[in-house]
Amino acid sequence: MLDIAEELHRWVEQGRDFAVATVVAVSGSGPRQPGAALAVDTDGTAIGSVSGGCVEGAVYELCQQALADGESVLERFGYSDDDAFAVGLTCGGVIDILVTPVRGSDPVREVFASALAAAARGEAAAVARIVSGPGELLGRALLVGPEGSYEGGSYEGGFGAHPELDRTVAAEARAYLDAGRTGTLEIGEQGSRCGAPLTVLVESSVPPPRMIVFGAIDFASALARMGKFLGYHVTVCDARPVFATPARFPEADEIVVEWPHRYLERTAVDARTVLCVLTHDAKFDVPLLRLALRLPVAFVGAMGSRRTHLDRNERLREVGVTELELARLRSPIGLDLGARTPEETALSIASEIVANRRGGSGVSLTGAHTPIHHDVTSASAPAGRIGSVA
């Protein structure tokens, strides 16, 4: 749901009633991951997607029904090839979809409104919803944010059941939020690991991950555009003011004129940050990579020929970089696409970043026996909105 937060937030502000269908579980080759949503308002306007087209029509009708009767419903869609016109997933997977009405009198509306407002502002927030269990609890929600978000408590809303359930789920949801993940958890009705089980979907919305591009060259301009396309907050850093200008990098969120290693020393990074070193100049690269390879970031890559790579590694060893740290360095940066132009090179680099993030092999899918959609349970939050957590 939070993947369409900006549009839904406008609907809430306009006082519209709507129903939201959310993917809550996927098995096999599902087209969308948990958290993906389709919403339909009382005028029949639809936004978002839950299946890339396979079952959108049937889910649209479920949303209209939920708006009419005010009842949440959990529906499963699987593969169907007995009848070419049957509703089913052509990819062979199975998805569970929860449809929840959000109307003026519904208690969940206030929780959703707060969650959507936070996500639309780019703030960290996580919504926990019961997606399997007693019918009266289905779709009920609570919202958590970073520590200290709510005066007098640690969460907003609740499930209307045992108070320990709210407290336990709130603590679990904050752990998901801290990791930038979206996923499900199983818990008992009284907040313990025993008793009648409930399934709770936790959707996390976190600020976009950072891509820091060092070296204000033409390849960096193309990579900045690609980074924005993938949902990163893009910073371009170079010590040379004549090159690091807004005119040369109009898509960048931030342009910094500073020695790269000094900037990296003072800026905030996290486990989703990617660092792309395109300077291929030892006086910049060595002090920068010496620091970068010791930081808890998702990706460190450096541009250069294989000869440059070998020379750079020797220089890094001379300043104390260990073999274990060197093993983290993606160099030469990018996948082997035969890239020549800055745009093709940016695509090559972005492809390696995505493969590293999602656990892909980088090989052609034609003739391969690898899964098309990899298990991303432990991955970082997808850029910009829903985690998948990354």
Disulfide bonds with the S-S distance in Angstrom:
none
